[in-house]
């Protein structure tokens, strides 16, 4: 099987993603279904404070967030980016929404991927479309356990 250019890193956290290959396959299938080609995608799992520093430095936002997506692609239809995910926020949101941490993490992973696929979420109708797409692709990850 060829190596998919989807990487997982940790910064200022010790969180280790389970079933990395299954997650890679799910993300790659999502990208293909959206008629895009994967060049490279890096997921960086980090702490609240690490992501807050990125939020301040690059976006001038002084707030905690669960995800920041950087699109490095210069070609339409090519996925090349970095997705920073606060494991602290994911765990907190999982408690708030009464879902498993892995389910919340998968939601955030696909959310960032959808941003790279061209789905915005600033306006009300965009948020509704984003949630619809998240739910659609989350239903397709049934093979991922844990």
N, C-alpha and C positions, 0 to 999 in steps of 0.2 A: 504494500500500500504506500502511495506517495505521501510525503510529509506535507501537511497543510501548513501554510505560513501564518498560523495563529499561535501566539505565544502568551504565556502567563508569567507575571512577575509579582514579587511582593516588595513593598517599600514601607518600612515602619509598621509592619504587621507580620504575624506568623501564620496567617490564614493560608491553608493549602486547599486548592480546588480539588474536589473528587471527580473522578471519571473525565479527566481532561480530554481524552480522545473522543468520547461520546459528545462532549460539549463542542469540540472542534468540528465534528461531523455535522452536528445540528446547526451551528453557525454557518458553515460552508453551504449546507443545503438551503438555508434561508437566503444567503447571498445569491446563489444560483437561481433560486425561484424568483428573485427580484430582478433577474437578468443583468446581474453585475458580475464582475470578475474580481477575485481576491488576489491582491498583490501581497499585502502584509497587514496583520491586525494584531496589536499588542494590548493585552488587558493588564493593567497594573493595579493590583489590590493594595490598598493603603489605609492609613488611619485617618480619622477626622481632621487632625491637625495638619497632616501632610497635604490632604486635598484642599483644606482651607488656605494654605500658603499658595497653592497653585491657583485657586480661585481669586485670591487677592492679586497675585503677580500678573496673571494673564488676562483676567476678566474684570478686574477692579471691583469684585464683589467680596464683601466682608461677611459672608454667611457660610454656614455648613451646607453641604450638598451631598447627595449620594453618588453623583456621577458627573464627570466632565469628559467630553469627547472632543478630540482634536483630529480634524480631517486634513491629512497631508497629501491627498490625491490631487494631481494636476490634470487628470483626464476624466471625462465623464464616463461613468460605468465601471470605474476601477476603484476598488476599496483598498485604501492605504491609510491607516490611522492608529491613534493611541486612545484607549479608553481607560480613564482613571476611575476606580470605584472605591469608595470608602466602606470598608468592611464594618466599621463602627455604625455608620448610618444604616447599612443593610440590616444589621442585627437589630437595631432600634426600630426600624420600619417593620421588620418581621414581627416583633412583639406588638407593635401598634396595630398592625393589620391581622394579627393572629394567624400567621402563616409560618411555614418552616423557613429557616434561614436560607436553605438551598433554593427554595421556590422564589423567595424575594431576590436572591442573587441572580437567578436565571432571568427574572423579569428585568432587572437592571442591565444585565448583559445584552439581552435582546433589544432593550430600549436604546442603548448606545449604538448597537449595530444598525438599528433602523435610522438613527440620525445620519450615520454614514451613507445609508442607502437613499438619503434625500428627504426623509420625513421630519418636518419641523413640529414643534409643539408649543409655540408661543400663544397662538390664538385658540379660542374655545373649540372651534371646529377642527383645528389641527390636533389638539389634544385628544379629541374624540377619535379621530382617525388613527392616531398613534396607539391609543389604548386598544382599539379594534385589531390593529396589526400585532401588537404585543400578545393579545389573547390568542390570535390565530396561530402565531408561531410557537407560543408556549404549549399549545395543544399538540403540536408536532414533536415536542421533546419528551413524549411519554416514555421513550426508551431510557431516559436518564433517571437513575435512581440515586437517592441520597444527596 
